[in-house]
Amino acid sequence: MKFFFVLLILNFLNSSSIFSQASGNEPRFVNPVPSNQSSQNILNEEKRLDETIRNIYDSMQLHARIIPMKIKDLPKNTLIYKGKSKGNDCIEDKNQEDIANNCLKVEIFDFVGTSNSPRGAKAKSMTLFFDSEGGDPNPRTAPPRKLTKVKLRSISNDLLYLDKQMVEIIDEDPLAIGDHNDKIIIVAQYDDLPDNFDQEKSSEFSYGKYKLSQVDNTKSNPIRNEFKRENFFKHVRYFHDMYTKIYDFNDIRLVKRVKENNSNVAKSLKY
């Protein structure tokens, strides 16, 4: 019998503190064989989770206003860039305020261990993909743009213990109403294996590429609900807040600069 090994995913989005350790590091398994175990409570909970996550996605369409914005201020250990979408990647554009850009990525990096005694590096990111419609160069009046794809990525490389993990989760239809687990793709790689991790292999359930719909969600093993509730939702909400803060930080800077310019103009007219 074949099993999914989902430890990487549970560690990927483990708490509201984005880089904190998971409460339990024991392996978690799910049975990929279809089960007739069903519970209306499990189905109802998953429906509520899907609706909550979709509501956050809906709000995240406002973050398209960051595309024409000049970014000067960022939170600590945070990077952001904007560009053109190419498949599941966002290719950075030299012109970061180009209104034709249709994707943006925020990455937060840290150290394995501590900054005083690092054992390696780790980073988590969220990339938002929008439709190609856009044209307002003013961030304050730029309208929301349809969110077409969301990509989450986590990398951790412990050089001391030779432990390297990479997980990607791609929601190919974030605004879909109801169940769309077959549109959420998980890609997992451990110690650089498998090499072709972006290819789906039915013989390697724990590694490579597979769909969230293949993860068990039964009365005896409600792993999919646990994943969405404890990990996926918290990660999406965290980055939603981060995108919001980045806009607010830089909008405040803009307002301050406008006030200073007006003050200078007023003073120059007094002589």
Buried (B, 14 or more C-beta within 10 A) or exposed (E): EEBBBBBBBBBBBBBEEBBEEBEEEEEBBBBBEEEEBEEEEBEEBBEEBBEBBBEBBEBBBBBBBBBBBEBEEBEEEBEBBBBBBEEBBBEBBEEBBBBEBBBBBBBBBBBBBEEEEBBBBBBBBBBBBBEEEBEBEEBEEBEBBEBBBBBBBBBBBBEEEEBBBBBBBBBBBBBBEEEBBEBBBBBBBBEEEBEEBBEEEEEBBBBBBBBBEBBBBBEEBBBBBBBBBBBBBBBBBBBBEBBBBBBEBBBEBBEEEEEEEEEEEEEEEEE
